[in-house]
Amino acid sequence: MSYSPQPLPPRAPLSDEDALREARDFLASLETRASVRDFSDRPVPYEIIETCIRAAGTAPSGANQQPWHFAAISDPALKSRIREAAEEEERAFYAGGGGDAWLAALEPIGTDASKPHLTTAPWLIVIFAQRYGTAPDGSRAKHYYVPESVGIATGMLITALHRAGLYCLTHTPNPMKFLNGLLDRPESEKPVMILTVGHASAEATTPAAARKRKPLAALMTAHQGDTNQKD
């Protein structure tokens, strides 16, 4: 495909004041985002999940190769098989496979090998990174900046789910190769994460340690120069 410039999609410009207000409103919304482990079994319509995944699919990616696939699962039997396989890996991890430092870091979060949320929540979304694609002639096509691209899309998916009033939990059993077999995904795709998605239960809590945020001075530096300087 050759380069062909296109006009930008329609988008109303904002004044600086309106832009700041929008940014602050967005921040206020995201400050209410929290990961939970106690989910309700309240159903979530497929259309909501589909729309959030479509939002994630608008993410930028290296050479616009969009090296991701999202497997959305609501089938109870399949969720049960995923939970069984994930808990098997988690038991090995918490039995010492994760190492003392990693386990100590997780202690304030309150996690263990039991993952009932994988079957209680109405949806699981498994995120796959496509390490390479297939060219029209059937040959292997290299993908570029795959981890970075999939990371951006995952963040956009989590944000879209939050904006839809849902909660989610990131889950990364290690190894995750079992997901390729259970979900019939090709060798070219690497499972990156399981997102548990749904509504929080009435008894849901969040660890105090998980609500800590780096202060602005620790997460940002600004190099503005002299904006009042004249030529």
N, C-alpha and C positions, 0 to 999 in steps of 0.2 A: 504494500500500500504506500503510495507516495504522499508527501506532505500536501495538505489542502486546508488552508486557513478558513475558519468559520467565524461568524459573529458570535459574541458572547450571548448566553441565554439572557432573556429579559430580567432585569433586577433593578428595583427602585433604589436610587441613591439615598443615603442618609446624611443628615447633618452630623457634625461632630457631637452635638448634644444628644441627638437621637441614637447615634452609634454607642455612646457611653451608656445610655439608659438600657439599650438592648443587651450590651455586654454585662451590665450589672444584674439585669433580670436573669440572664442565662447563668451567671455565677450563682445567684441565689437559688436557682433551681437545682444546680449540680451539688450545692452544699447540702441538699437533702438526700442525695444519693447514698445508699448504704448497701453493703453486701449482707445477705441474711442466709442462715442455714435452716431456718424453720419456715417451711412453705405451706400455704394452704393448697388443698386439692381443687380449689375453685377453677373451673375451666377458663381458658383464654382462647378466644376465637382465632382460627388459623389466619384470617386476614390481617390481624394485628402483627403476628409473627412474620408473615410474608412481607408486609409493608416495612417493618423494621429491618429485615434482611435486605430489601431493595435499597433502603437508605444506606446501609453499610456498603452496598455495591457501588455507590457513587464515590467511594474513597479514591484518592489519587494512588497511582501505583507506578512502579518502574516500567518505563516504555509503554504504559497503559496496558500491560498484559493481564492485569486483574487476576493475580495468581492465588485465588482463594475459592473455596467451596464451603457452603454452609449446609449441613445436614440437620434438618429439623425433625425431631422425633416426639410423637405423642402416644405412639402405640405402647400400651402397658407391658406387653410381653417383651418387647425389645428394650424398653427402659429397664426392666428387671434384669435382663441379660447384661446390659451395660453396667448396672450397679454391681452385679455379682463379679464381673471381671475386674471392675475398678477397685472394689474392696479387697480383692485378692492381692492386687499390687500394693494397695495402701497398707495392708497388714504387714507385708514385708518391709515397707518403708518405715512404719512406726516401730517395728521390731528391731530397728537398728540400721536398716539399709540407707536411711537418709543422713546418718551421721549425727553426732552429738550437737554440733553447732546449729545445724538446720532445725533439729527437733526443739532445741532451746529457743530459737527464734520464733517458732510456731506456738510455743506454750502460751503466751499472752492472748493468742487468737482463739484458743480453746478447741482446736481441731483434733480429730482422732480418725481411726480407720473406718468408723461407721459412717456411711453416707446415705441415710434414709431419704434425703432431699432428692436423690436421683430417681426415686420412684414416686414420691409424694407430689412433686411439682408437675404441672400439666405438660411442660415442654422441656426438652433438652435440645440445645443447639451445639452440634460438634463442628468446630472450625478446622478446616484442613488447609494446609499450605501446599500449593501446587509447585513442586520443585522444578518441574519442566512441563512443557506442553507438547502438542503434536502438530506438526506443520501439515499443510494441505496434502503433501506427498507422502505423509505417514511417518516422516523422520522426526526425531526428537528436536524440539525447539526450546532453547535455553530461556529461562525466566531470570529477570534481574531484580535485585533488591527485594527478594521474596519476604524475609522476616520483617523488614521495615514496612512493606506494603500491607502485609496481613495484620501487623500490629495496628496500623492506622485504621484499617477497616474494622478490626475488632473493637477499638475504642469508639468508633462511630456507631457500631451496633449496640454496645452497652449504653451509650448516650441515648440512642433512639428508643431502646427499651425503657429507660428511665423516663423519658418524655412521654411515653405511652402509659405511665403509671404503674409499671411493672418493676419487680425486683429481680436481680440475677446474682448468681454466685459463680465465680471462676473456679474451675477444678482442673487440675493437671496431674492425673495419676501418671506414674512413670515406671515402666514404659507404657506407651499408649497404642502400640501396634495392633492390639486386639480390635481397635475401633475400625480399622480398614476391613477386617474380615466381617465384623458384625454389620457394617453399613455398606458393604460391597463397593468400597472405594479402591481405585487403582494404586499400584505401587508408586506411581509418580506423586502421590499426595501423602503428606505427612500430617497426622493429627496433632494439632497444637493445643487445643483446649476444649473442655466441655463447659458450656454455659447452662446452668440450671436456671430456668425462667418461669416466673409466675407471680402470684400475689403472696405477700408475707402472711403468715398465720397471725392470729390475734395474740399469740404468746411470743412472737418473734422479738429477739433482742439483737444487739450488735456489741461486740467487745469494745471496751473503752479504748484499748490500744489501737483499734482500727479507726477510731475517730480522730486520731492525732494527725495533724497536717504540718508539713514543713512551713516555717514562717517565710514570708515573701523574700526576706533577705537571703535565705538559704536556697531558694529555688529559682531566683532570678537575679541577673545582673543587667544593668542598663548602660549603654554607651551612646548617649544622645548627642554629645557635642554641644556647641553653643548655638541654639536655635535662633538667638537674637542677633547673631553676628551679621554685619553688613559687608557687602563687597567693597 
